[in-house]
Amino acid sequence: MTSRLFSPIRLRHLELTNRLVVAPMCQYSALDGCVSDWHTIHLGTMAMSGAGLLIVEATGVEPEGRISPGCPGLYSDDNELAWKRVVDVCRRYGSAKIGIQLAHAGRKGSASRPWEGGGSIPVGQPGAWQTRSASPEPFAPGWQVPSSMSVDDLAALKARFVEATVRADRVGFDLVELHSAHGYLMHQFLSPLSNTRNDDYGGSLENRMRFPLEVFEALRKVWPASKPLGVRISASDWVEGGWDLEQSITFAKALEMHGCDFIDVSSGGNVHDAKIPMGPKYQVPFAAAIRKAVRMPVMTVGLIVEPEEAEEILVSGEADMVALARGFLDDPRWGWHAAYRLGGTAQIPPQYARAGAELWRPAARYKAKS
């Protein structure tokens, strides 16, 4: 029987050879917003992992939209050129299609790298900037109090998202994902815990969805009609009175009406001390519920470890695509090994063919026991 994970899927005109995705993973290794040699090595490896789609890390649409001073951007000619160098290498030697996650960190910006503490850098310190958000609500004690964005600020930021999207097309990305999860700016507008505005962009669910939907609509107008545009959401804040699955379903339906091509379902990130019951496939039920409510493809992610788990998620109809992050960091050939286990076809660079299961006896250990 043909593996569901290794069956193709089409998003607009983009044909993916399989339903396995390398999820966006922050590397905190850019220089002045420009991706570096580290990214060439890291993303080049991920492009050869056997996944059908590689989505590169959260990329700020303005300098203040980055999470940390080490995060990449797509707001300058230098940024664009640096991304093009990396993408061209990945395209030349890898088999995965390549997407970019466009983002704005909002109140979670101006942070140090995780290995430097990961906390908020105060204004006035090297590498810091004044953060902005839907409302002047800090992410956590000790973090900057963000300034509340005016209506004019929102219009200007929407234009920055549009500019970055145009640049993404020039770079040659196949797909764009609008980051609306993990407590970053779009999520900050969506959640009543971080959005306490009393204008047209706050209060009711309709108002809280307004800015993310406006940004999505603006991106869809400039992103080529042949290329897919999707959104990553957090389906729950995991806190009473916060953003939840019911609101996520309403948002997903609204996105679909605006021409969204896929939705990538994660959770959490907006409340620093939320109690999240993490465990194998813990976010899959969110994806499954949203998939029942929409027609567009749904991607699931989160502590999916074994190929058989990914296969079962797809066979059972809980999602249409499966994304992994740490699994690929641990095993950059996860896609090859999953194909051996599930009877699928792995796309292996010819330079590495001698390590394939047909020619390299130890690789047989990854095959399912009959």
C-alpha positions, -999 to +999 in steps of 0.1 A: +000+000+000+013+035-009+024+056+021+002+085+027+031+106+040+050+100+008+021+108-015+021+141-034+000+172-025-007+203-046-010+238-032-022+261-060+004+254-087+030+241-063+034+203-064+050+188-033+064+153-038+053+143-003+035+157+028+065+159+051+076+194+061+106+209+078+090+233+102+105+269+106+133+268+132+149+300+146+187+299+144+195+333+159+226+334+136+219+363+112+242+393+109+223+427+107+193+408+095+212+389+068+213+351+068+248+338+071+271+308+062+254+290+091+221+292+072+237+279+040+249+248+059+217+243+080+191+249+053+212+231+027+211+201+049+174+204+055+167+208+018+183+173+013+164+157+042+138+140+021+110+164+031+088+178+003+087+213+018+112+233+038+099+265+055+127+288+067+126+305+100+106+335+112+119+365+092+112+400+103+096+425+079+113+454+096+143+455+120+121+459+150+100+429+138+128+405+146+128+384+177+165+390+185+194+410+170+205+376+156+173+369+136+169+374+099+149+400+080+137+407+046+134+445+047+166+456+028+184+449-004+212+433+016+188+409+033+173+400+000+206+393-016+217+371+014+185+351+012+188+346-025+223+332-021+211+306+004+179+297-015+199+293-047+222+268-030+193+249-015+175+248-048+207+236-067+215+207-044+183+199-025+150+185-035+126+203-011+104+232-022+112+263-002+089+286+017+095+315+040+077+325+073+072+362+073+068+376+108+068+404+133+077+397+169+059+426+185+063+426+222+084+395+221+111+413+201+143+429+213+152+397+231+186+381+235+196+348+219+184+317+239+220+308+248+225+343+260+195+341+284+166+347+260+152+376+280+141+411+270+169+435+262+161+469+278+159+500+256+192+517+256+212+485+258+232+473+228+210+455+203+178+467+219+148+486+204+115+498+216+089+470+211+054+476+198+022+456+201-016+457+200-016+470+236+009+481+262+010+447+278+044+432+285+050+395+276+063+387+311+076+404+343+109+421+335+101+424+298+097+457+280+064+474+281+055+477+244+041+509+229+005+505+215+004+507+178-017+535+163-039+530+132-012+548+111+014+524+126-007+495+114-010+508+079+027+514+077+035+479+090+011+464+065+031+481+038+063+465+052+047+431+050+038+438+014+073+449+006+088+418+022+064+396+002+075+412-030+111+406-020+103+369-012+090+364-047+122+380-062+143+357-040+125+327-055+106+313-025+078+289-036+055+296-007+049+322+021+036+315+056+023+344+076+033+338+112+003+344+135+013+320+162+036+316+193+028+349+208+042+371+181+025+402+168-005+387+148-012+364+177-009+394+201-038+410+181-059+378+181-057+370+218-079+390+243-051+385+268-027+406+248-051+428+229-070+452+252-077+479+226-110+497+225-109+507+188-118+487+156-088+464+162-098+453+197-126+439+218-148+416+198-134+385+180-142+402+147-121+433+157-092+412+170-090+393+137-092+425+117-054+434+114-042+398+107-068+395+080-060+428+065-023+418+064-032+385+048-054+401+022-026+426+013-001+398+009-025+378-013-028+407-036+010+410-043+020+373-040+017+355-073-016+338-079+002+306-088+020+304-054+005+293-021+000+316+008-007+301+042-008+310+079+006+295+111-016+298+141-015+289+178-049+271+183-048+279+221-031+301+246-036+272+271-051+297+296-087+303+306-101+334+289-074+334+262-073+325+226-088+290+221-099+264+196-133+278+190-119+312+180-092+295+159-119+277+139-136+311+132-103+326+122-095+296+100-128+300+082-122+337+077-087+330+063-102+305+039-127+330+026-097+354+019-079+328-002-057+311+023-042+279+008-032+260+040-032+265+078-003+253+100-017+245+135+005+249+165-003+263+200+009+284+229+036+311+231+015+341+241+015+335+279+048+330+295+037+308+324+009+288+306+008+252+317+010+232+285+005+194+287+033+186+262+035+150+250+035+130+218+012+145+192-002+168+218-013+194+192-028+170+166-063+173+181-063+210+173-054+203+137-080+176+135-108+199+147-099+227+123-096+202+094-133+193+100-143+229+097-124+240+065-116+227+031-080+239+028-052+216+037-042+215+074-006+210+086+001+197+121+033+199+142+046+192+176+065+163+192+058+139+162+087+115+165+082+083+146+073+078+109+044+056+119+030+084+140+031+108+110+016+082+087-013+075+111-021+112+115-026+114+077-044+081+072-068+089+100-077+122+084-064+144+113-042+165+090-030+168+054+007+175+061+030+168+090+058+191+100+088+183+122+115+205+137+136+188+164+132+155+146+152+169+117+178+185+139+184+152+156+183+132+123+188+153+092+180+122+071+147+117+089+128+118+056+150+091+040+146+068+070+108+074+071+105+065+035+124+032+041+101+024+071+069+033+052+077+020+018+079+054+003+104+069-021+132+090-007+148+117-028+185+112-022+212+134-039+232+113-063+264+122-044+249+103-014+234+074-033+259+049-020+244+055+015+209+045+003+192+014+015+198-004-018+236+000-017+244+004+020+235-026+041+234-007+075+206+015+061+184-016+061+179-011+099+155+017+091+132-006+071+101-020+087+104-055+100+083-079+080 
